[in-house]
């Protein structure tokens, strides 16, 4: 019997490729009409711009293995993500750095002075942050938190920051120099031909059958093992309830020339209904000048309904019991392994998704050597 991989994003593609290279037959399923999942990129028919159809994806990592892996399947051009933010009618640079601090407080602080200044602003009574807001107040104090994070977070997640885990903010950097590189990883770039081309090259194998616009629930074939990267609660037909996700709506803007002068501008004020605007030609600066027209998208976040595409697991505290019960079910389900952002219900960057998929491949090699018939199910712990 062959293997089945559900989901044609990075997790599923890497698993399918690895199994195929080991001589195994694989059926790869995806219910969308294209591969690459939420990383899907395509040429805009009106402008010619390479568009990130489900929102911006910038590749960044400290894992050389993940970096080397993606470069096997396409050329990555240098790209630095430099985000701007509009708050209170002024434009600032993100992440919060020395320029942001001096702009916002109308000061000319040195790095040492700024560090002491923010230390004074921070809430020292918070020794262990219990939620997003406490984490922010303990890091940057109330003024910067209200200006750049409170309104944006309310719009992005749909909840008061006091109801969100502190871990969300721990991903965001705070700098006391003028470095406005949003990420702090040694390997950063953008695929020259887009992410879909990378995934397509990963999946080039005679041992892989790709079946698009197909739901796993509608496939009756038996498999040696299933690697499931879809929503974990959906696999179990939501029998314990629905886990919470945010989804995104996009409002298209097209015009001549340059719309906003940069790739991403965050809109931090709560009274602005969208979270950010992304202008996609700036994600490929090596070709941006060749387009006479530009395309940008306003991004609106809302709670996902049953028929929406799930983007971000919310991971509210009051859902933990439900998630733990789904994880227990997953561990007890024979011949099925869960992985990826949706399969483990975690907010994962692309590089982490790739690193974990490669780690699964390593484990598969060990299992396939010791058990030629059946594989034990496994689950990456979503801690």
Number of C-alpha atoms within 10 A of each C-alpha: 12 16 19 26 28 25 27 29 25 27 28 30 26 25 25 30 22 22 19 19 14 11 11 15 20 27 17 26 23 24 16 15 10 15 27 22 22 20 20 22 23 16 14 15 9 10 17 16 24 22 25 23 18 18 20 18 18 20 22 23 21 14 15 12 13 21 21 11 15 22 12 12 18 19 15 20 15 14 20 17 21 17 18 20 22 17 20 11 10 9 16 21 23 25 22 22 23 24 22 22 24 14 15 16 11 10 11 13 17 13 15 10 12 20 18 13 14 17 15 12 17 19 18 12 10 13 10 10 17 15 18 22 25 22 26 23 21 21 22 20 20 17 14 20 17 18 18 22 21 21 22 24 22 18 23 22 20 16 14 14 21 13 17 22 20 19 13 15 18 13 9 13 14 15 18 19 17 14 17 21 17 19 20 14 12 11 17 19 19 21 22 18 17 22 29 22 19 23 24 16 16 21 25 14 15 11 19 23 16 16 18 16 11 16 14 19 9 7 9 7 9 11 15 14 21 22 24 24 25 25 23 25 24 16 17 13 12 13 10 12 14 17 21 18 23 19 20 19 16 16 11 12 14 15 12 11 13 19 17 14 11 19 21 22 23 23 24 26 24 18 10 12 17 22 21 21 24 26 25 24 26 23 27 22 16 13 13 17 13 11 14 13 18 23 23 23 21 20 20 17 21 14 19 18 13 10 6 13 15 19 19 22 21 21 18 14 11 9 14 12 10 15 21 12 12 22 22 12 14 22 17 13 14 15 15 21 22 27 26 30 23 23 25 26 26 17 18 15 14 21 21 19 21 26 20 17 23 19 11 20 18 12 12 17 13 10 14 13 8 11 10 8 9 13 18 15 17 19 17 16 11 15 5
